[in-house]
Amino acid sequence: MPIQRSLTVAEYITMTDHYAAGIGYLVDAIGDLETAASAIGKAVEVRDLITAWAEPDEARVTADLINPAIGVITALGREATLSAFFGMFNSAVLNHLGQDLNDWLAADGTRVHHLWKRGGNPNIAAVNTFPPVTVLGEFAASGSGEGTFTEGEEVNTVLYGGAQIELEVINQAIGIAAITVTCTCTTAAGSTVEREGEILAEATVGTKVALGTAADRIVAVTAIEITGGTTGDDFQVQTMEDARA
């Protein structure tokens, strides 16, 4: 038999991006407490049916069933349990690599989609995982070169690494003046960096402007300064989510 070639990181990422898309479909179908047309939504209906029993002869059946019914809701919400579907795949990858998966990814500087860590392989290290879209802050212009920055969330570095960031126009279209935006950012390594970009005049709501490069590992934005802009302009800065198949 000829010598077998090694799996490449690019091939692994392509495969796990497809799996991440599939996990996304499953997560959407599982739903949450607020989504009636979902698996959890239907489990909530069972819980509510049980808690509605109030007659004296219903006390025992209520007591016996309510905690298991709540347990179903909790179990459905555990995304990591989905990883059981991918156990054989994960084992085959490890057997083929002959080395630590996280070391292999880190050496290449490549990260997996957050859905793959959440539902495919929870053992992927945070540093090797793109975060979901996280709004790091908002800015409301009060005039040319002026406005208020409101700090947002930070990337949960217990679960994910940092990411490249982008600006997104919110609430209303940008006015007649373009805006040059300078963001003061904190990286996953704890250093402070600045990233700059321009939002064009009259950009519509939803317009996005990428800052920096795909290699960035930004986890927080601590300040924003602008030049230009018009009173009423609003935008947010957020992490960019890794594309999935």
C-alpha positions as CSV (number, residue, x, y, z in Angstrom):
1,M,0.0,0.0,0.0
2,P,1.4,3.4,-0.9
3,I,2.2,5.8,1.9
4,Q,-1.0,7.6,2.9
5,R,-1.0,11.4,2.8
6,S,-2.1,13.5,5.8
7,L,-5.4,15.2,6.3
8,T,-5.0,18.9,5.7
9,V,-6.3,21.6,8.0
10,A,-8.2,23.1,5.1
11,E,-9.9,19.8,4.4
12,Y,-10.8,19.4,8.1
13,I,-12.3,23.0,8.2
14,T,-14.3,22.3,5.0
15,M,-15.8,19.2,6.5
16,T,-16.5,20.7,9.9
17,D,-18.1,23.8,8.3
18,H,-20.6,21.4,6.6
19,Y,-21.2,19.7,9.9
20,A,-21.6,23.1,11.6
21,A,-24.3,24.0,9.1
22,G,-26.1,20.8,9.9
23,I,-25.8,21.5,13.6
24,G,-27.3,24.9,13.0
25,Y,-30.3,23.3,11.5
26,L,-30.6,21.0,14.5
27,V,-30.2,23.9,16.9
28,D,-32.9,25.9,15.1
29,A,-35.3,22.9,15.3
30,I,-34.6,22.3,19.0
31,G,-35.4,26.0,19.6
32,D,-35.7,27.7,22.9
33,L,-38.2,28.7,25.5
34,E,-39.6,31.5,23.4
35,T,-40.0,29.5,20.2
36,A,-43.3,27.6,20.3
37,A,-42.8,25.8,17.0
38,S,-39.7,23.9,18.1
39,A,-38.7,20.9,20.1
40,I,-38.2,22.8,23.3
41,G,-41.4,24.8,22.7
42,K,-43.4,21.6,22.6
43,A,-41.7,20.4,25.7
44,V,-42.7,23.6,27.4
45,E,-46.3,22.9,26.5
46,V,-46.0,19.6,28.3
47,R,-44.6,21.3,31.4
48,D,-47.3,23.9,31.4
49,L,-50.0,21.2,31.0
50,I,-48.6,19.5,34.1
51,T,-48.3,22.7,36.2
52,A,-51.9,23.6,35.3
53,W,-53.3,20.6,37.2
54,A,-54.7,21.9,40.4
55,E,-57.3,19.5,41.7
56,P,-56.7,17.6,44.9
57,D,-56.6,14.3,43.1
58,E,-53.9,15.6,40.8
59,A,-51.3,16.5,43.3
60,R,-49.4,13.2,43.2
61,V,-49.3,13.0,39.4
62,T,-48.2,16.6,39.2
63,A,-45.4,16.0,41.7
64,D,-44.3,12.9,39.9
65,L,-44.2,14.4,36.4
66,I,-43.1,18.0,36.8
67,N,-39.4,17.5,37.5
68,P,-39.0,14.9,34.6
69,A,-40.9,17.3,32.3
70,I,-38.5,20.1,33.3
71,G,-35.6,17.7,32.7
72,V,-36.7,17.1,29.1
73,I,-36.4,20.9,28.5
74,T,-33.0,21.1,30.1
75,A,-31.7,18.0,28.2
76,L,-32.9,19.4,24.8
77,G,-31.1,22.6,25.5
78,R,-27.7,20.9,26.0
79,E,-26.1,21.5,22.6
80,A,-23.0,19.6,23.5
81,T,-25.0,16.3,23.6
82,L,-25.2,16.6,19.8
83,S,-21.5,15.7,19.7
84,A,-22.5,12.0,20.2
85,F,-23.6,12.0,16.5
86,F,-20.0,12.9,15.5
87,G,-18.1,10.5,17.9
88,M,-16.9,8.2,15.2
89,F,-15.8,11.0,12.9
90,N,-13.9,12.7,15.7
91,S,-12.2,9.5,16.7
92,A,-11.2,8.8,13.1
93,V,-9.7,12.3,12.7
94,L,-7.6,11.8,15.9
95,N,-6.4,8.4,14.8
96,H,-5.4,9.8,11.5
97,L,-3.6,12.8,12.9
98,G,-1.5,11.0,15.4
99,Q,-1.2,14.3,17.4
100,D,-3.3,16.6,19.5
101,L,-6.1,18.2,17.4
102,N,-5.8,21.5,19.2
103,D,-2.1,21.7,18.7
104,W,-2.6,20.9,15.0
105,L,-5.2,23.7,14.6
106,A,-3.1,26.2,16.6
107,A,0.0,25.5,14.6
108,D,-1.9,26.4,11.4
109,G,-3.5,29.4,13.0
110,T,-6.9,28.1,11.9
111,R,-10.2,28.2,13.8
112,V,-13.4,26.2,13.6
113,H,-16.9,27.5,13.5
114,H,-18.5,28.0,16.9
115,L,-21.3,25.6,16.1
116,W,-18.8,22.8,15.5
117,K,-17.4,23.3,19.1
118,R,-20.9,23.7,20.6
119,G,-22.4,20.6,18.9
120,G,-19.7,18.7,17.1
121,N,-16.6,18.5,19.3
122,P,-16.7,20.3,22.6
123,N,-13.0,19.5,23.2
124,I,-11.9,22.1,20.7
125,A,-10.1,24.8,22.6
126,A,-11.5,28.3,22.9
127,V,-8.5,29.8,21.1
128,N,-9.2,27.6,18.1
129,T,-12.9,28.6,17.8
130,F,-14.5,31.6,16.1
131,P,-17.1,33.3,18.3
132,P,-20.7,33.9,17.3
133,V,-21.5,37.4,16.3
134,T,-21.0,39.5,19.4
135,V,-22.0,43.2,19.5
136,L,-19.0,44.9,21.2
137,G,-20.4,48.4,21.3
138,E,-22.6,51.1,19.6
139,F,-22.0,54.6,18.6
140,A,-24.5,57.4,18.2
141,A,-23.3,60.5,16.4
142,S,-24.3,63.9,17.8
143,G,-22.6,65.9,15.1
144,S,-19.6,65.9,12.9
145,G,-16.8,64.2,14.8
146,E,-18.9,63.9,17.9
147,G,-21.1,61.3,19.6
148,T,-21.5,58.7,22.4
149,F,-20.0,55.3,22.6
150,T,-21.8,52.6,24.5
151,E,-19.7,49.6,25.4
152,G,-21.3,46.3,24.5
153,E,-20.5,42.7,25.3
154,E,-17.1,41.0,25.3
155,V,-16.3,37.7,23.5
156,N,-16.7,34.9,26.0
157,T,-13.1,33.8,26.0
158,V,-13.9,30.7,28.1
159,L,-15.6,29.3,25.0
160,Y,-14.2,31.2,22.0
161,G,-11.2,33.1,20.7
162,G,-11.3,36.6,19.2
163,A,-12.3,37.6,15.7
164,Q,-12.1,40.2,13.0
165,I,-14.6,43.0,13.6
166,E,-17.0,45.0,11.4
167,L,-19.2,48.1,11.6
168,E,-22.9,47.8,10.9
169,V,-25.3,50.7,10.2
170,I,-28.3,50.5,12.5
171,N,-31.6,52.4,13.0
172,Q,-31.4,54.6,10.0
173,A,-29.4,55.4,6.9
174,I,-26.2,57.4,7.3
175,G,-26.5,61.1,6.5
176,I,-24.8,63.2,3.9
177,A,-21.3,62.9,5.4
178,A,-19.1,59.8,5.4
179,I,-17.8,58.6,8.8
180,T,-14.2,57.6,9.5
181,V,-14.3,55.3,12.5
182,T,-11.4,54.4,14.8
183,C,-12.0,51.6,17.3
184,T,-9.7,50.9,20.3
185,C,-9.8,47.2,20.8
186,T,-8.5,44.5,23.2
187,T,-7.2,41.3,21.7
188,A,-7.5,37.8,23.1
189,A,-3.8,38.1,24.1
190,G,-4.6,41.2,26.2
191,S,-3.0,43.8,24.0
192,T,-4.5,47.1,22.8
193,V,-4.8,47.7,19.1
194,E,-6.7,50.2,16.9
195,R,-8.8,49.4,13.8
196,E,-10.1,52.0,11.4
197,G,-12.7,52.0,8.6
198,E,-15.0,54.3,6.7
199,I,-18.8,54.1,6.4
200,L,-19.8,55.9,3.2
201,A,-22.4,58.7,3.2
202,E,-26.0,57.6,2.8
203,A,-25.1,54.0,3.6
204,T,-28.3,52.1,4.3
205,V,-29.3,50.2,7.4
206,G,-27.5,46.8,7.5
207,T,-24.4,48.1,5.6
208,K,-21.3,46.4,7.0
209,V,-17.7,47.5,6.8
210,A,-14.9,45.1,7.8
211,L,-12.0,46.4,9.8
212,G,-8.6,44.9,10.1
213,T,-7.9,41.4,8.8
214,A,-9.1,37.8,9.2
215,A,-6.1,37.1,11.4
216,D,-7.4,39.5,14.1
217,R,-8.3,38.0,17.5
218,I,-10.3,41.0,19.0
219,V,-12.5,40.3,22.0
220,A,-13.6,43.8,23.1
221,V,-13.9,47.4,22.0
222,T,-13.2,50.0,24.7
223,A,-13.6,53.3,22.8
224,I,-14.7,54.7,19.4
225,E,-13.7,58.0,17.8
226,I,-15.1,59.4,14.6
227,T,-14.4,62.1,12.1
228,G,-17.2,63.3,9.9
229,G,-20.7,62.0,10.3
230,T,-24.1,63.6,10.9
231,T,-26.4,64.0,13.9
232,G,-28.5,60.8,14.2
233,D,-26.0,58.4,12.6
234,D,-25.9,55.1,14.4
235,F,-23.7,52.1,14.0
236,Q,-22.5,49.1,16.0
237,V,-19.2,47.2,16.0
238,Q,-19.3,43.5,16.2
239,T,-17.3,40.4,15.7
240,M,-17.5,38.8,12.2
241,E,-18.9,35.2,12.2
242,D,-17.0,32.5,10.4
243,A,-18.8,31.5,7.2
244,R,-20.3,28.0,7.2
245,A,-21.2,25.7,4.3
